[in-house]
Amino acid sequence: MKKFNIAIVGATGAVGEELLTVLEEFDFPVNEILALASSNSVGSTVNFKDKEIVVKELTHDVFKEHKVDIAFFSAGGSVSAEFAQDAVNSGAVVIDNTSYFRMQDDVPLVVPEVNEEDISLYKKRGIIANPNCSTIQMVHILSPLDKLYNLKRVDVSTYQAASGAGAKGMRELSDGLREFFSFKLHDFKAKVFPHTLALNLIPHIDSFDEDSSYTKEELKMINETQKIMHKKMAISATCVRVPVLRSHSESLTLTFAKEVDVDEARKALSKEKHIVLMDNIKNLKYPMPLFTANTNETYVGRIRLDLHSKKILHLWCVADQIRVGAATNAVRIALKLIKNKEFKASHS
């Protein structure tokens, strides 16, 4: 089997480390791993298949020097903006986890279970964009139901974990909880989040758009969903940060052109690859963040018809946003890419 030279940009971050884990778990055909980060992390190590890999500095020439085939970027939009083209120019295909390229017309935005066919569009720029974490788990569920009943409108409320803000977000939540149990929470000063997250909910993720009063996180879900599904449907989102360490949850209200058969909808979702149906209310079985962390599936439950319209379906889904919403989706894109007959590894 052909093996590939892989670069991880942002290798010491939460998503970068998860990418290494998922590549190993999926037995991706790796020849060489190039771990890249800023000069502050040079000399530190990351692990891959029981080997320590020394982190090198991200430079404009490093991709050419190491003959990279696929470069995963997960170090922030400004880093992708500056260095992604260098990777492409050296012959690599970039799979970018940041928001920088997502809505650019000539860059495909891909969730393989939904729009695998778009992967071949990477040839235009040499770049494939990975969607927002909340978008990925949502479109995974929307797609099979849209095929059955013709989706007309989506109303979604998200319940997003602290790790969506990276390791520093998780630390701030943990620090706040520790201060609470020390009876000092009133003195706690939030730095990562706009307010204290411990024992709290914050209906505010990313900055507000002045024109619409939606946050950028909410607008990402709206715009990215339409691009991935190739469908201009009505979508509204409310994104909330919750005091959970890992895994995002979503409450979805879906309006269709046709009346919904709930049993048929459940069956369709249960057959979908990488979706786990967990919908047994008699035994109190439904998805929750605590039990879905560190998994590669999207869990769905609480599936029920609206009380007033048979064209409206309500459901609840949960997925580990560092995996399903970032690393796992990126690796699944790469697995589809290397099976694409048009993909020619430049260096392997």
C-alpha positions in Angstrom: 0.0 0.0 0.0 1.2 3.5 -0.9 2.1 5.6 2.2 1.9 9.4 2.5 4.0 12.1 4.0 1.7 14.0 6.4 2.1 17.4 8.0 0.2 18.6 11.1 0.2 22.3 11.4 -0.6 23.2 15.0 0.5 19.8 16.2 0.7 20.8 19.9 -2.9 22.1 20.0 -6.0 20.2 21.0 -7.1 19.4 17.4 -3.5 18.7 16.3 -3.0 16.1 19.0 -6.4 14.6 18.2 -5.4 14.4 14.5 -2.4 12.3 15.4 -4.6 10.0 17.6 -7.2 9.5 14.9 -4.7 8.9 12.1 -3.3 6.1 14.3 -6.7 4.7 15.2 -7.8 4.7 11.6 -4.5 3.1 10.5 -4.0 5.8 7.9 -1.1 4.9 5.5 1.5 7.2 6.9 5.1 7.3 5.7 6.3 10.3 7.7 4.7 12.7 10.1 5.9 16.3 10.2 4.8 18.0 13.3 4.7 21.8 13.0 4.0 24.7 15.3 5.2 28.1 16.2 8.8 28.8 17.4 7.5 28.6 21.0 6.9 24.9 20.7 10.0 23.9 18.7 11.8 21.0 20.4 8.8 19.7 22.2 7.4 16.3 21.2 4.2 14.7 20.2 3.4 11.0 20.0 2.4 8.8 17.1 2.4 5.0 17.2 4.6 4.9 20.3 7.2 7.2 18.8 8.1 10.7 19.9 8.1 13.2 17.1 10.1 16.4 17.6 8.1 19.5 16.7 9.6 21.7 14.0 9.0 25.4 13.3 6.4 26.3 10.7 8.1 28.2 7.9 7.4 29.0 4.3 9.8 26.4 3.1 9.3 23.5 5.4 6.7 21.7 3.2 9.0 21.6 0.3 12.0 20.5 2.4 10.0 17.5 3.8 8.1 16.6 0.6 4.6 16.7 2.2 1.6 15.0 0.4 -1.2 16.1 2.7 -1.1 19.0 5.2 -3.6 19.3 8.0 -3.9 22.9 9.3 -5.4 23.5 12.7 -3.5 26.5 14.1 -5.9 29.4 13.5 -7.2 31.2 10.4 -4.3 33.7 10.3 -1.8 30.8 10.1 -3.8 29.1 7.3 -4.0 32.5 5.4 -0.2 32.9 5.6 1.1 29.3 5.1 -1.5 27.2 3.3 -0.5 28.3 -0.1 3.1 27.4 0.6 2.0 23.8 1.2 0.0 23.8 -2.0 2.9 25.3 -4.0 5.1 22.5 -2.7 2.7 19.8 -4.1 0.7 19.1 -1.0 -3.1 19.1 -0.6 -4.3 21.1 2.4 -7.1 20.0 4.6 -7.9 23.1 6.6 -9.7 23.0 10.0 -10.0 26.8 10.4 -12.7 29.1 9.1 -10.5 31.0 6.7 -11.3 29.1 3.4 -14.7 27.7 4.2 -16.9 30.1 2.3 -14.5 30.8 -0.6 -16.3 29.7 -3.8 -13.4 27.8 -5.2 -12.7 25.7 -2.0 -14.8 22.7 -1.3 -16.4 22.5 2.2 -16.8 18.8 2.9 -18.5 16.3 5.3 -17.8 13.0 3.5 -21.1 11.4 4.6 -23.0 14.3 3.0 -21.1 15.7 0.0 -18.2 13.3 -0.7 -18.4 14.2 -4.4 -17.1 17.8 -3.6 -13.7 16.4 -2.6 -12.7 16.3 -6.2 -13.0 20.1 -6.4 -9.8 20.4 -4.4 -8.0 20.6 -7.8 -9.0 24.2 -8.2 -7.0 25.5 -5.3 -5.3 22.4 -3.7 -7.4 23.1 -0.5 -10.3 21.3 1.2 -12.0 23.1 4.1 -13.3 21.3 7.2 -16.6 22.8 8.4 -17.4 24.3 11.8 -17.7 21.7 14.5 -21.4 22.3 15.1 -22.2 22.3 11.4 -20.6 18.9 10.8 -22.8 16.9 13.3 -25.9 18.8 12.2 -25.6 18.3 8.4 -24.8 14.6 9.0 -28.3 14.3 10.4 -30.1 16.7 8.1 -28.9 15.0 4.9 -30.8 11.6 5.1 -33.9 13.3 6.3 -33.8 15.9 3.6 -33.7 13.1 1.0 -36.9 11.6 2.5 -39.0 14.7 3.2 -37.5 17.7 1.5 -36.1 20.0 4.2 -37.5 23.5 4.2 -36.4 25.1 7.5 -33.9 24.3 10.3 -34.1 25.9 13.8 -31.1 24.8 15.9 -29.9 25.6 19.5 -26.5 24.4 20.3 -25.0 23.6 23.8 -21.3 23.9 23.1 -18.6 22.5 25.4 -15.7 24.6 26.8 -13.2 22.7 24.7 -14.7 24.4 21.7 -12.4 27.3 22.9 -9.4 24.9 23.1 -7.4 23.8 26.1 -7.5 27.2 27.6 -11.3 27.1 27.6 -11.3 23.8 29.5 -8.8 25.2 32.0 -10.9 28.2 32.6 -14.0 26.1 33.3 -12.0 23.8 35.6 -10.5 26.8 37.4 -13.9 28.4 37.8 -15.4 25.2 39.3 -12.5 24.9 41.7 -13.1 28.5 42.8 -16.8 27.7 43.4 -16.0 24.8 45.7 -13.6 27.1 47.5 -16.4 29.7 47.9 -14.4 32.1 45.8 -16.3 32.2 42.5 -17.5 35.8 43.1 -13.8 36.8 42.8 -13.2 34.8 39.6 -12.3 36.8 36.5 -13.1 35.2 33.1 -10.5 35.7 30.4 -11.3 33.1 27.7 -15.1 33.5 27.8 -17.1 36.8 28.0 -18.5 35.7 31.4 -17.7 33.0 34.0 -18.7 29.7 32.5 -18.7 27.6 35.7 -22.3 26.9 36.8 -23.5 29.2 34.0 -24.7 29.3 30.4 -23.5 31.9 28.0 -25.7 32.6 24.9 -22.7 34.1 23.0 -20.0 32.3 21.0 -17.7 34.4 18.8 -18.4 38.1 18.1 -21.7 39.6 17.2 -22.6 40.7 13.7 -23.9 44.3 14.0 -26.3 44.0 11.1 -28.1 40.8 12.1 -27.4 40.6 15.9 -26.5 36.9 15.3 -23.0 35.8 16.4 -20.4 34.7 13.8 -20.7 31.1 15.2 -24.4 31.2 14.4 -23.9 32.6 10.9 -21.2 29.9 10.2 -23.8 27.2 10.8 -26.3 28.9 8.6 -24.0 29.7 5.6 -21.9 26.5 5.8 -24.9 24.2 5.9 -26.3 25.7 2.8 -22.9 25.3 1.0 -22.4 21.7 2.1 -25.9 20.6 1.2 -26.1 22.7 -2.0 -29.5 24.0 -0.8 -30.8 27.5 0.1 -33.1 26.7 2.9 -34.2 28.8 5.9 -31.9 28.3 8.9 -31.8 30.0 12.3 -29.3 29.2 15.0 -28.7 30.1 18.7 -25.3 29.0 20.0 -24.8 28.7 23.7 -21.6 27.8 25.7 -22.3 25.4 28.5 -20.2 24.2 31.5 -19.3 20.9 29.8 -15.7 19.9 29.1 -16.2 18.0 25.8 -18.9 17.2 23.2 -21.4 19.6 21.7 -25.1 19.0 21.9 -27.8 20.4 19.6 -31.6 20.7 19.7 -33.0 20.6 16.2 -36.5 21.6 14.9 -36.8 20.5 11.3 -39.6 21.6 9.0 -40.2 19.6 5.8 -42.3 19.9 2.7 -43.9 16.4 3.4 -45.4 14.8 6.4 -42.9 12.8 8.4 -43.2 9.2 9.4 -41.2 9.0 12.7 -40.5 5.3 12.4 -39.2 5.8 8.9 -37.1 8.7 10.0 -35.5 6.7 12.8 -34.8 3.8 10.4 -33.1 6.1 7.9 -30.9 7.6 10.6 -30.0 4.2 12.1 -28.8 3.1 8.7 -26.6 6.1 8.2 -22.9 5.5 8.5 -21.3 7.0 11.6 -24.7 7.9 13.2 -25.7 6.1 16.4 -29.4 6.0 17.1 -29.9 6.3 20.9 -33.7 6.9 21.3 -35.2 4.7 24.0 -37.1 7.0 26.4 -38.7 4.1 28.3 -35.2 3.2 29.5 -34.0 6.8 29.7 -31.6 6.2 26.8 -30.6 9.4 24.9 -27.4 11.1 23.9 -25.4 13.0 26.5 -22.0 14.7 26.4 -20.5 12.6 29.2 -20.9 9.4 27.3 -20.1 10.5 23.8 -16.7 12.1 24.4 -13.7 10.5 22.7 -15.9 8.8 20.1 -16.1 9.2 16.3 -19.9 9.0 15.9 -22.8 11.4 15.9 -25.5 10.3 18.4 -29.2 11.2 17.9 -32.2 10.7 20.1 -35.4 12.3 21.4 -36.9 12.0 17.9 -40.5 13.1 17.9 -43.2 14.8 15.8 -44.3 18.3 16.6 -47.6 18.4 18.5 -49.2 20.7 15.9 -47.7 19.8 12.6 -46.8 16.4 11.0 -44.3 18.2 8.8 -42.2 19.2 11.8 -39.7 16.9 13.5 -37.8 17.6 16.7 -34.6 15.8 17.8 -31.5 16.0 19.9 -27.9 15.1 18.8 -24.5 15.0 20.5 -21.0 14.6 19.1 -17.4 15.0 20.3 -16.6 18.3 18.6 -12.8 17.8 18.7 -13.2 14.4 16.9 -16.4 14.4 14.8 -16.3 18.2 14.6 -12.7 18.5 13.6 -10.0 15.7 13.6 -12.2 12.8 12.6 -13.9 14.6 9.8 -10.5 15.8 8.5 -9.1 12.3 8.5 -12.2 10.9 6.8 -11.7 13.6 4.1 -8.1 12.5 3.7 -9.1 8.8 3.4 -11.6 9.7 0.7 -9.0 11.9 -1.0 -6.3 9.2 -1.3 -8.9 6.8 -2.9 -9.8 9.5 -5.4 -8.3 8.4 -8.8 -7.5 12.0 -9.6 -5.4 12.4 -6.5 -1.7 12.0 -7.3 0.7 12.2 -4.4 3.5 14.4 -5.4 6.2 12.9 -3.2 5.2 9.4 -2.0 
